[in-house]
Amino acid sequence: MVSDFDLRICFAPADVPLVRRIQTAVVLQWVFSFLALAPICIILFLLLLFTRFWLISVLYAIWWYIDWDTPSRGGRKVPFLCRMRVWEYMRDYFPIKLVKTADLDPRKNYVLGFHPHGVLVAGAFTNFCTEATGFSKLFPGLRYNLLMLPLWFRAPFFRDYIMSAGLIPSDKESASYLLRRKGGGNAVVIAVGGAPEALDAHPGDYTVHLANKKGFIKLAIEHGADLVPIYSFGENEVFDQVENRRGTWLRYIQERLQFIMGISLPLFHARGVFQYSFGLMPYRKPINTVVGRPIPVEKNEKPTAEELDVFHQRYMDELSRLFEEHKGNYGVAEDSHLLFQ
């Protein structure tokens, strides 16, 4: 029985080029960081308290208290780390490409809506936490930050790691701090569908959780920041996910856990490091992140419900147009359309 199972495993060939091995190693550390680094940092922080190195945790706790508000005040991005060549290996693993369709005026501020979330937001991280795909060259003069669940900024050590990549909490306070800066040139990137959308990240699925999402629209109007839709073709293709249609017991449990914990738990799988049959490594499938044209927004600190509805509909229309206009370039069937959830 064991030998029969082994025969079904497709092992990687021994003559894989070194550059592809490096690409795999870089993506492996990224997957590890995304899935396991935060709990490891918490455990390490607690364990150190019971060793002769207890002073490390104590000193960090003091620093943490002093530095508590930094994530919501622009974070602590380290440009050198974002420009490291290591991220180019991650880009080339899939590969990932950032596609520009219109200029973004650096004298203005922007709210960039990223769709879809995917399982591990590989496209969002590579495009907006690193310079591997050349965001600063395509959109000169813009300073950009990707928003992430506030929960992760409560993990000691890990919070500093993710802030170095330009990540900030996905709450109104953090985004508003950046959009209030004088002189323009600030862009916040929001995975609008959030954790719930990850549960719909199946290959060939174009479900976008947007129908009832108006918080980011209100944020843009209150600060007079132009709205920019982004669609990342291929984001849902890099992982398979256990079937979890709405109405199934699995989906019910996942949604309950997401409601309680604030994070979703998609049961995903793809390939391994040394074999291609199973594992948590993403498939080598292209991701093409297309940045749409900006939707002009006039500042109104107290937008009405009608104004929110108008801009929300305008945003959905522009996202649909972006998808329809570019889907043929990236292997999406002509009869496939966005499904707004």
Disulfide bonds with the S-S distance in Angstrom:
none
